[in-house]
């Protein structure tokens, strides 16, 4: 209703207070006048930030010009998020200076940064689902209201249409559409439109393409190019390095809170060079594995496994020290296979043996009791208690083993510290909340939780999804260590190079059935795709369209 809209008009922006509040006045000249000749849009120099036990930033520099897309890269924990928070007013630097629009700037909070012309578009959108597109974009601006704070709906609808035309997305989104009806890419475009409506001169895009299809990525990049042509600057953060060459003008790479590459032209900068700067080693070492000879007696034997409507007659084995990769297209049944073996979606038919003995698995508890553990695809939804500490999460398996009332705080702490050190979990300590960790460190906590239970068989469903190349390398090293200790791993991955680089054998699923079992010497991208593609059934020569592998199932 009208009262809710009026009361909420300043709450739509975090930290929002009337712009006349002296505490919110930035030291820049806002949007009045032009940037002095030769001055960058943003110039952050010698930025330092220290948290308890962690030097997050150590004399970092970042310079962004008008009409530039500046890629800020680095593995999780490198300092990207901290630097962005300081630029956007969410954190204050311990040392260093920021110049914006040619003037010294220190933003007391995110609202003062937005008033000055710095806007942020994060992975998790801040849009209110019950409001319309026009309300979301303009309801917090005084000009959107007539007398007595009555919202000028026709006026803001017209202004949204004009704004979308200027952005080059006219006709794609109705001003009256409710946010809840929008696709992910449409919500992202609305977030960018909010920034433009506030006359933003610098827009921070944090993983803008992580949930988008290739067509939606191109739509977003088209908008960015259009705005760049109008003189707007962007800071672009992404784990998808192939996109850097496509959209970025310049590149800065952070590692361990320090500049490794600073303002390097993106043109001519190879992916190999970026990876080397991020992780300190060449790409050919990222998937390095010993590939030792696996044991003779299988740890896990699956025969004729089926689940109505999803899986049919799948058989495979996993030996000690072996990684068995599971390849397939979207909908092929990869995730369903792991969930069936783990008892999360019990099979209707088939047999499972662990160490040569038949077992019945009707639930995850059954699987755990037989030494089987699973790291799910969605670590935040299914793998962690985000509001609990590292210590609490690592000790979750012991709740079922010892009973909550028997748990020893001292034993919990000792186990958690030991596992955190073994996995090199970057944190301020085991009392840090899991939700505040980087993606790679969250995944290490999920892995550590199961390793505390000393499983014999580990089911990994896209374990490196959404984490950067440096964190991926850490996961790969851990997998190599585990197989060297005799564990068996079943790996699902949406990244073909990762799957083929790590697996000793690959089973290929096609529409819920086993299409092929390949030795690592046979498993090339072409061969895997030939077996994974439904057209392979009717092709005598085996040739088929090379569809991209990916997805979560």
PyMOL commands that set and color helices and strands:
alter all, ss='L'
color gray80, all
select helices_A, chain A and resi 2-8+22-24+80-87+110-116+133-138+142-144+147-149+153-167+179-181+184-197+214-229+242-247+271-279+283-285+334-342+364-369+379-383+390-394+396-402+404-406+409-423+434-436+439-451+469-484+496-502+525-532+534-537
alter helices_A, ss='H'
color red, helices_A
select strands_A, chain A and resi 42-51+54-64+69-73+95-100+103-105+118-121+202-206+233-237+250-255+258-265+298-307+311-319+323-327+349-354+357-359+372-375+457-461+488-492+505-510+513-519
alter strands_A, ss='S'
color yellow, strands_A
deselect
rebuild
show_as cartoon
